[in-house]
């Protein structure tokens, strides 16, 4: 049997055009925006209400308020108690999802198309008339406090929760964990939720995104029916303070006695979503640690076997979120893994990337877009992101052209400007007794012991 | 309800092929299910099916080391594989014009994996998998629950007695000879289903499948699953285990033996799991979480597994100050209420299940995986379209009968985690 033809990977066929769906926008008389796209072949519709009520808008002493507000959207409205609310949606086959980020709360449902009108009426009731009754809010606050306790014993969550306070100065909102602390959540009252709702849940600070088996006119008419007579005016957003905790390098160890792995978070403050270098940075990150075949993953996983996987990412927010390398490595190879991350970071900054790496990364990011936009939920989330960051609704029409335009020189420039390994904060959640001496040997600035529940020993 | 189109045929070498066209976007999903999972592992080699899965990404005769990942990512695709009790699957989603690349890669590792195997690759992936075990199990609160539940629920000679990830000791023992033997035994066209789903021309797809897979030789017959594969319908007693671990809150897992995935009674179990533990109007959420505030969270899950018997597992984390024993009592009490389960409870569960299926089948990779699954496990890809009818056929009376038969204390394992101070 001759298999010579198998020596070469087959050539691709003729590419078929991918058209991002047409996106329509309408504004209701009360100022609420409706964003719509017809999408897919299945009889479902995703409805996302994007609320300008992220954790960055919380009062500083009420960390975790946005999170609690989002979960307490399940606590009922003026017309429905929490049990009735759950029954009204679930009998339609619908689950209400509530997500919170630093920049928004998103309340979303994906009903069968035939149930959309009924389900959206309930979603509108939740967003407009959430009642935050004392009993249910009290219960959900206790659950959030218990979750904070659980996260202190779960190494990945623990690492993610302490990163903020290792990277940012204590008065910066991003220094807090999104979920809050025992102290800040313990101080939240139902009236805090009602005030946050009154100030942030208003027609002009909310956008309804509808994607799926529905036409634009019906979408607008349905939105008008559910939200048209809603009134309210948002309060101004607080100014966002962003300052680094340390100007120079630092190491932060959270002790987990006997841990068999160290969770590592390595990086520094990144850039905001609106930064003009967004496209060169995501191409650079793809090469560095954003894809499976990235430099970091090939080094730490495939060459050294230190880890099951490693990723780097820019966490884009309205303000500059962290640029972060995340991985979990065997306790005995912790220091060597940190050294490799530092080495790869330095190499990227001093050498840039090869033409082949650049081409591959651009091809990857361009090709993967249609795969990431398969479902109504994926597309609605992508549109919600445009809304939150004030990006134009035709953004994805030329997204791929903007990736294709990134040059090797662009990457060299942004690597020099934005990659600063000499200022990295290195966070290690692991067995301090095993790793401390080696970590100190790196001579990467002061080594701090960090307690899970706040404070620095 | 929409209908997923299906064309199915078989190559002479035994490869089962399922084609399902959907041209809404220029995307194509490939998926292969091999009829081998942790259930096929021999004694002393737990975790091997999964370690082997990792070796399938290390290159083959015509594909260089790391070529598999590099070529797919350069094409703008995504890929992975996974191992479970009953199967190992491999899949990639690609821009439609790269269909042949996926077929070339999948056929090369099925036809020519062994020429590319080296001790160095095995040692590297052994380290990666050991770190995967630490990441999923050893460094995670409650991380070993499924391993413990399986050991409690299945007798030592049953293939589900041990976990997919396996033990560190057995991973250390795995050799290149094991890789070769496992490959020759289980990785054959006659033990695989290939599904292509998405934007393709059916005639061209058939030609490409024939070109890449047609000349692979049929393998020997697949040996039967080792050990005991039939079980009594119920446990016939209660088994218990308490684990002291570095966790913040107590948690209890209760597990009931139920009929295997695919049987009519399994669908009753599935609907019952939604009545009990899925959504905020579910019985156990309403009572244990919202009203009594004993539990922080509650989940009920029916395992889609087929050998001998499956499990319905319910777990709940205690609120601070509450104990696992209180939760366990609460769950048992609520089971009494299944005796007079109402129409609305069943209607809610069925509506959620039906809508969930509609939503998840939007994804081509999900469709392809389900088509491979129904073909591999039940020889019937059409189940992707008829499954919802089986769910809709569940009535309150069936739920009451199911609860009476399977949800008693004489048919369960109870696994309790109790917080323990470390370093104290």
Boltz contact constraints between the chains, C-beta under 6 A:
constraints:
  - contact:
      token1: [A, 1]
      token2: [B, 215]
      max_distance: 6.0
  - contact:
      token1: [A, 6]
      token2: [B, 62]
      max_distance: 6.0
  - contact:
      token1: [A, 7]
      token2: [B, 62]
      max_distance: 6.0
  - contact:
      token1: [A, 9]
      token2: [B, 71]
      max_distance: 6.0
  - contact:
      token1: [A, 10]
      token2: [B, 100]
      max_distance: 6.0
  - contact:
      token1: [A, 10]
      token2: [B, 101]
      max_distance: 6.0
  - contact:
      token1: [A, 10]
      token2: [B, 104]
      max_distance: 6.0
  - contact:
      token1: [A, 12]
      token2: [B, 97]
      max_distance: 6.0
  - contact:
      token1: [A, 12]
      token2: [B, 98]
      max_distance: 6.0
  - contact:
      token1: [A, 13]
      token2: [B, 97]
      max_distance: 6.0
  - contact:
      token1: [A, 14]
      token2: [B, 97]
      max_distance: 6.0
  - contact:
      token1: [A, 15]
      token2: [B, 97]
      max_distance: 6.0
  - contact:
      token1: [A, 16]
      token2: [B, 26]
      max_distance: 6.0
  - contact:
      token1: [A, 16]
      token2: [B, 96]
      max_distance: 6.0
  - contact:
      token1: [A, 18]
      token2: [B, 26]
      max_distance: 6.0
  - contact:
      token1: [A, 40]
      token2: [B, 362]
      max_distance: 6.0
  - contact:
      token1: [A, 41]
      token2: [B, 24]
      max_distance: 6.0
  - contact:
      token1: [A, 42]
      token2: [B, 358]
      max_distance: 6.0
  - contact:
      token1: [A, 42]
      token2: [B, 362]
      max_distance: 6.0
  - contact:
      token1: [A, 44]
      token2: [B, 358]
      max_distance: 6.0
  - contact:
      token1: [A, 44]
      token2: [B, 359]
      max_distance: 6.0
  - contact:
      token1: [A, 74]
      token2: [B, 280]
      max_distance: 6.0
  - contact:
      token1: [A, 86]
      token2: [B, 280]
      max_distance: 6.0
  - contact:
      token1: [A, 86]
      token2: [B, 281]
      max_distance: 6.0
  - contact:
      token1: [A, 87]
      token2: [B, 281]
      max_distance: 6.0
  - contact:
      token1: [A, 90]
      token2: [B, 279]
      max_distance: 6.0
  - contact:
      token1: [A, 90]
      token2: [B, 281]
      max_distance: 6.0
  - contact:
      token1: [A, 90]
      token2: [B, 348]
      max_distance: 6.0
  - contact:
      token1: [A, 90]
      token2: [B, 352]
      max_distance: 6.0
  - contact:
      token1: [A, 91]
      token2: [B, 348]
      max_distance: 6.0
  - contact:
      token1: [A, 91]
      token2: [B, 351]
      max_distance: 6.0
  - contact:
      token1: [A, 93]
      token2: [B, 351]
      max_distance: 6.0
  - contact:
      token1: [A, 93]
      token2: [B, 352]
      max_distance: 6.0
  - contact:
      token1: [A, 93]
      token2: [B, 354]
      max_distance: 6.0
  - contact:
      token1: [A, 93]
      token2: [B, 355]
      max_distance: 6.0
  - contact:
      token1: [A, 110]
      token2: [B, 359]
      max_distance: 6.0
  - contact:
      token1: [A, 112]
      token2: [B, 355]
      max_distance: 6.0
  - contact:
      token1: [A, 112]
      token2: [B, 358]
      max_distance: 6.0
  - contact:
      token1: [A, 139]
      token2: [B, 293]
      max_distance: 6.0
  - contact:
      token1: [A, 143]
      token2: [B, 296]
      max_distance: 6.0
  - contact:
      token1: [A, 146]
      token2: [B, 296]
      max_distance: 6.0
  - contact:
      token1: [A, 146]
      token2: [B, 319]
      max_distance: 6.0
  - contact:
      token1: [A, 146]
      token2: [B, 320]
      max_distance: 6.0
  - contact:
      token1: [A, 149]
      token2: [B, 248]
      max_distance: 6.0
  - contact:
      token1: [A, 150]
      token2: [B, 248]
      max_distance: 6.0
  - contact:
      token1: [A, 153]
      token2: [B, 141]
      max_distance: 6.0
  - contact:
      token1: [A, 153]
      token2: [B, 247]
      max_distance: 6.0
  - contact:
      token1: [A, 153]
      token2: [B, 248]
      max_distance: 6.0
  - contact:
      token1: [A, 154]
      token2: [B, 141]
      max_distance: 6.0
  - contact:
      token1: [A, 155]
      token2: [B, 139]
      max_distance: 6.0
  - contact:
      token1: [A, 257]
      token2: [B, 422]
      max_distance: 6.0
  - contact:
      token1: [A, 257]
      token2: [B, 423]
      max_distance: 6.0
  - contact:
      token1: [A, 259]
      token2: [B, 139]
      max_distance: 6.0
  - contact:
      token1: [A, 260]
      token2: [B, 134]
      max_distance: 6.0
  - contact:
      token1: [A, 260]
      token2: [B, 138]
      max_distance: 6.0
  - contact:
      token1: [A, 260]
      token2: [B, 139]
      max_distance: 6.0
  - contact:
      token1: [A, 261]
      token2: [B, 134]
      max_distance: 6.0
  - contact:
      token1: [A, 261]
      token2: [B, 139]
      max_distance: 6.0
  - contact:
      token1: [A, 291]
      token2: [B, 73]
      max_distance: 6.0
  - contact:
      token1: [A, 292]
      token2: [B, 69]
      max_distance: 6.0
  - contact:
      token1: [A, 293]
      token2: [B, 69]
      max_distance: 6.0
  - contact:
      token1: [A, 293]
      token2: [B, 70]
      max_distance: 6.0
  - contact:
      token1: [A, 293]
      token2: [B, 73]
      max_distance: 6.0
  - contact:
      token1: [A, 301]
      token2: [B, 128]
      max_distance: 6.0
  - contact:
      token1: [A, 305]
      token2: [B, 124]
      max_distance: 6.0
  - contact:
      token1: [A, 305]
      token2: [B, 127]
      max_distance: 6.0
  - contact:
      token1: [A, 305]
      token2: [B, 128]
      max_distance: 6.0
  - contact:
      token1: [A, 307]
      token2: [B, 131]
      max_distance: 6.0
  - contact:
      token1: [A, 308]
      token2: [B, 128]
      max_distance: 6.0
  - contact:
      token1: [A, 308]
      token2: [B, 131]
      max_distance: 6.0
  - contact:
      token1: [A, 308]
      token2: [B, 132]
      max_distance: 6.0
  - contact:
      token1: [A, 308]
      token2: [B, 135]
      max_distance: 6.0
  - contact:
      token1: [A, 328]
      token2: [B, 135]
      max_distance: 6.0
  - contact:
      token1: [A, 330]
      token2: [B, 131]
      max_distance: 6.0
  - contact:
      token1: [A, 360]
      token2: [B, 74]
      max_distance: 6.0
  - contact:
      token1: [A, 363]
      token2: [B, 74]
      max_distance: 6.0
  - contact:
      token1: [A, 363]
      token2: [B, 76]
      max_distance: 6.0
  - contact:
      token1: [A, 364]
      token2: [B, 73]
      max_distance: 6.0
  - contact:
      token1: [A, 364]
      token2: [B, 76]
      max_distance: 6.0
  - contact:
      token1: [A, 367]
      token2: [B, 75]
      max_distance: 6.0
  - contact:
      token1: [A, 367]
      token2: [B, 76]
      max_distance: 6.0
  - contact:
      token1: [A, 367]
      token2: [B, 95]
      max_distance: 6.0
  - contact:
      token1: [A, 368]
      token2: [B, 76]
      max_distance: 6.0
  - contact:
      token1: [A, 370]
      token2: [B, 25]
      max_distance: 6.0
  - contact:
      token1: [A, 370]
      token2: [B, 27]
      max_distance: 6.0
  - contact:
      token1: [A, 371]
      token2: [B, 27]
      max_distance: 6.0
  - contact:
      token1: [A, 371]
      token2: [B, 93]
      max_distance: 6.0
  - contact:
      token1: [A, 374]
      token2: [B, 363]
      max_distance: 6.0
  - contact:
      token1: [A, 375]
      token2: [B, 362]
      max_distance: 6.0
  - contact:
      token1: [A, 375]
      token2: [B, 363]
      max_distance: 6.0
